[in-house]
Amino acid sequence: MPLRSVALGCGAYLPEQVLTNAELAKRIETSDDWIRKRTGIRERHIAAEDELTSDLGVTAAKRALRKADISADDIDLIVCATSTPDETFPATATRIQAQLGCSRGAAFDVQAVCSGFVYAMAVADNFLRLGQAKRALVIGAETFSRILDWQDRGTCVLFGDGAGALVLEATECDCTNADRGLISTHVYSDGRHHDALYVDGGPGSNGQVGHLRMQGKEVFRHAVVRMAEAIDTALGVNELQASDVDWMVPHQANVRIIEAMAQRLGLPTDRVIITVDRHANTSAASIPLALNEGLEDGRIKTGDLILMEAMGGGFTWGSALLRW
């Protein structure tokens, strides 16, 4: 029988420190009202000075393993999506692997910025469906606060830190739309839009970490179009309708983008998981953080069809359909 990647458990972690819009307004020329009206964000979490991206990922991973009721020894693949690794190398995934006590299989990072978690799921899914791994830990972990220019009010108000993790297991099934697991993933990129969203540094250019730079209007315009295309592909390939979707769990960048996607699908807002107001944009961590919240509060139930979509710097974008 064919194999499908079935979700066993999800976990998340947010740093303890919370930075509100009001607190930001004391540092830079902005206001709570200005930020909320344009983004929907009211606060974000910031990693402590001694917290690394891997630390966030480890905590989220442990919680996901506990939900899945398996041990780290059962994992033979770790894929970590991050744009803020602990070091240039080795991969943050290997540091997470060591801290979890895993000693077999493979561990590596995937870098697709805000689309990272969808990309990481696509990579892990292919490993599992081909029989090259049995159980995978897919992680999105970010400390974006470390690459922000805290004097640039157009970007520093938008991002936060956090991590989320998902345990997937290769399972034999008929692989119909009604069966549990990842039904399909779809990933894309167009490098011509580099200048719209990037970090102005790197070991291969100027040897600096750099800061995030963004052309907000350009990103917004492309996000609405590209994510809509990815959603249409996911539904069309699987001969599904928007009405078949139980929950949309989108990348959490801007509430206006999220609402535009929901409206296009004809989904009421009460079928969309929204965390951007409290988490801000946590890049590759945003989808698993939102997914975990929907599971924790009981909104997402076994058998529900979940649509995930994201767009990030590069540009990269993608979608995924998961039957929980």
C-alpha positions in Angstrom: 0.0 0.0 0.0 1.1 3.6 -0.5 2.4 5.7 2.4 1.1 8.9 3.7 2.6 11.3 6.3 0.2 11.3 9.2 0.4 13.9 12.0 0.9 12.5 15.4 1.4 15.6 17.5 2.1 19.3 17.5 4.0 21.5 20.0 4.9 25.1 20.4 7.0 27.5 22.4 6.9 31.3 22.8 9.6 33.2 24.8 8.5 34.6 28.1 9.2 38.2 27.3 6.2 40.1 25.7 6.8 43.4 23.9 3.6 45.4 23.4 2.9 48.1 20.9 2.7 50.6 23.7 6.2 49.7 24.8 7.5 50.0 21.3 5.9 53.5 21.0 8.2 54.6 23.8 11.3 53.6 21.7 10.4 54.7 18.2 7.9 57.0 16.5 4.8 54.8 16.3 1.6 54.1 18.2 -0.5 51.2 19.1 -3.3 52.5 16.9 -1.0 52.8 13.9 0.3 49.3 14.2 -3.0 47.7 14.9 -4.8 49.4 12.0 -2.1 48.3 9.4 -1.2 44.9 10.7 -3.6 43.7 13.5 -0.6 43.2 15.7 -0.8 44.3 19.4 2.2 42.4 20.9 5.0 39.9 20.2 7.3 37.6 22.1 11.1 38.3 22.3 13.7 35.7 23.0 15.9 36.2 26.1 19.5 37.1 25.6 20.6 33.6 26.4 17.9 31.9 24.3 19.0 30.5 20.9 16.9 29.5 18.0 17.7 25.9 18.8 16.5 26.3 22.4 13.1 27.5 21.2 13.0 24.6 18.7 14.0 22.0 21.3 11.2 23.0 23.7 8.6 23.0 20.9 9.9 19.6 19.7 9.7 18.1 23.2 6.1 19.2 23.5 5.3 17.8 20.1 6.9 14.4 21.0 4.9 14.3 24.2 1.7 15.0 22.3 2.6 12.2 19.8 3.4 9.9 22.7 6.7 8.9 21.3 10.3 9.3 22.3 13.2 11.1 20.6 14.6 7.7 19.8 11.7 7.1 17.5 12.6 10.0 15.2 14.9 9.4 12.2 14.5 12.7 10.4 14.6 16.3 11.7 13.9 19.2 9.3 14.2 22.6 10.8 12.9 25.7 8.9 14.7 28.8 10.0 16.2 32.0 8.7 17.8 32.8 12.0 20.1 29.8 12.7 22.3 29.7 15.8 25.4 29.7 13.6 26.3 29.8 9.9 27.0 26.1 10.4 26.4 23.5 11.6 22.6 23.3 10.9 20.4 24.3 13.8 18.6 21.0 13.3 21.7 19.1 14.4 21.9 21.1 17.6 18.2 20.3 18.2 19.0 16.7 17.4 21.8 16.6 20.0 19.7 18.3 22.7 16.8 15.9 22.1 19.2 12.9 22.4 18.6 11.6 18.9 21.5 9.7 17.4 20.2 8.3 14.2 18.9 9.4 10.9 19.4 12.8 9.4 19.0 16.4 10.6 19.2 19.5 8.4 17.9 23.0 7.9 15.6 24.4 5.2 15.7 28.2 4.5 12.6 29.6 2.7 11.9 32.5 5.2 8.2 32.7 6.0 7.4 29.8 3.7 9.9 27.7 5.5 7.5 25.5 7.4 5.5 24.6 4.2 8.9 23.8 2.5 10.0 21.7 5.5 6.8 19.7 5.5 7.2 19.1 1.7 10.7 17.8 2.2 9.9 15.6 5.2 6.7 14.3 3.4 8.8 13.1 0.4 11.3 11.3 2.7 8.4 9.5 4.5 6.4 8.6 1.4 9.5 7.2 -0.3 10.3 5.1 2.7 13.6 6.8 3.5 12.4 7.7 7.0 9.7 6.4 9.3 9.1 9.4 11.7 10.0 13.0 11.1 10.1 16.0 13.3 9.3 19.2 11.3 10.2 22.4 13.1 9.8 26.1 12.4 12.0 28.2 14.8 12.9 31.8 14.6 14.6 34.6 16.6 13.8 37.4 14.2 14.4 40.0 16.9 18.1 39.5 16.3 18.0 40.7 12.7 15.7 43.7 13.1 16.7 47.3 12.8 14.9 48.6 15.9 15.0 52.1 14.6 13.0 51.1 11.4 9.4 51.4 12.4 8.3 49.9 9.1 9.8 46.5 10.0 10.6 46.2 13.7 6.9 46.4 14.7 6.0 43.4 12.5 8.1 40.5 13.8 8.5 38.3 16.9 10.2 35.1 18.1 8.9 31.6 18.6 8.9 28.0 17.5 6.5 25.2 16.6 7.0 21.5 15.8 5.0 18.7 14.1 5.6 15.0 14.3 4.8 13.0 11.1 4.8 9.3 10.7 4.8 7.3 7.4 1.5 5.2 7.5 0.0 2.8 5.0 -3.4 3.9 3.7 -5.5 4.2 0.5 -4.4 7.9 0.4 -7.8 9.3 -0.5 -8.9 12.8 0.5 -10.7 11.3 3.5 -7.7 9.6 4.9 -5.6 11.3 7.6 -2.3 12.9 6.8 -0.6 15.3 4.4 -2.7 15.1 1.2 -0.4 17.3 -0.8 2.2 20.2 -0.6 3.0 22.8 -3.2 6.0 25.1 -3.2 7.2 27.8 -5.5 9.8 30.7 -5.8 10.7 33.6 -7.9 14.1 35.1 -7.2 13.5 38.2 -9.2 11.8 39.8 -6.2 14.9 39.7 -4.0 14.9 43.4 -3.2 11.4 43.4 -1.9 12.3 41.5 1.3 15.8 40.5 2.3 18.5 40.9 5.0 21.4 43.2 4.0 24.2 40.9 5.2 25.6 37.4 5.1 28.9 35.5 5.4 29.3 35.3 1.6 28.7 39.0 1.0 29.8 41.4 3.7 30.5 39.1 6.6 27.8 40.8 8.7 24.6 39.5 10.1 22.7 42.4 8.6 19.2 43.7 9.2 15.8 42.9 7.6 14.8 45.3 4.8 11.3 45.3 3.2 9.2 47.1 0.6 5.9 46.6 2.5 3.5 47.5 -0.3 5.3 45.3 -2.8 5.3 42.3 -0.4 1.6 42.8 0.4 0.6 42.9 -3.3 2.5 39.8 -4.2 1.4 37.9 -1.0 -2.3 38.2 -1.9 -1.8 37.0 -5.4 0.8 34.3 -4.9 -0.9 32.7 -1.9 -4.2 32.7 -3.7 -2.6 30.8 -6.5 -1.1 28.2 -4.1 -4.5 27.7 -2.5 -6.2 27.2 -5.9 -3.5 24.7 -6.8 -3.9 22.7 -3.6 -7.7 22.5 -4.0 -7.7 21.9 -7.7 -5.1 19.1 -7.8 -7.1 17.3 -5.1 -10.6 18.0 -6.6 -11.7 19.8 -3.5 -13.8 22.9 -3.0 -13.2 25.7 -0.5 -16.3 24.5 1.3 -14.5 21.2 2.1 -11.9 23.1 4.2 -12.6 23.0 7.9 -9.8 25.3 9.0 -7.4 27.7 7.3 -4.1 28.0 9.2 -2.2 30.7 7.3 1.2 32.3 7.7 0.7 35.1 10.3 2.1 38.2 8.7 -0.8 40.7 8.5 -4.4 40.3 9.5 -5.5 42.1 6.3 -3.8 39.5 4.1 -5.3 36.7 6.2 -8.8 38.3 5.9 -8.3 38.7 2.1 -7.5 35.0 1.7 -10.5 33.9 3.8 -12.8 36.2 1.9 -11.5 34.9 -1.4 -12.2 31.3 -0.2 -15.6 32.3 1.2 -14.5 31.1 4.7 -15.9 32.9 7.7 -13.3 34.3 10.1 -14.3 31.8 12.7 -12.8 29.0 10.6 -9.5 30.8 10.3 -6.8 30.4 13.0 -5.4 33.9 13.7 -2.6 34.5 16.1 -0.8 37.5 14.5 -2.4 39.8 17.0 -0.4 38.2 19.9 2.6 36.6 18.1 3.3 39.1 15.2 5.1 37.6 12.3 7.3 34.7 13.5 8.3 33.7 10.0 8.8 29.9 9.7 7.3 29.4 13.2 4.0 31.1 12.5 2.1 28.2 10.9 2.9 25.6 13.5 2.3 28.1 16.3 -1.1 28.8 15.0 -1.8 25.1 14.3 -0.9 24.2 17.9 -3.2 26.9 19.3 -6.1 25.5 17.2 -5.4 22.0 18.6 -4.9 23.2 22.1 -8.1 25.1 22.4 -10.1 22.2 20.8 -11.1 24.0 17.6 -9.2 21.6 15.3 -10.4 18.0 15.8 -9.4 14.6 14.4 -10.6 14.3 10.7 -10.6 18.1 10.1 -9.2 19.3 6.8 -6.6 22.0 7.3 -5.3 24.4 4.6 -2.0 26.0 5.2 -0.4 28.7 3.0 2.5 31.1 3.3 4.7 33.6 1.4 8.2 34.8 2.3 11.3 36.5 1.0 12.8 35.3 -2.2 10.0 35.4 -3.1 9.0 31.9 -1.9 5.4 30.7 -1.4 3.4 27.5 -1.0 0.5 25.6 0.4 -0.3 22.3 2.1 -3.4 20.3 2.8 -3.5 18.2 6.0 -6.2 15.9 7.2 -5.8 15.9 11.0 
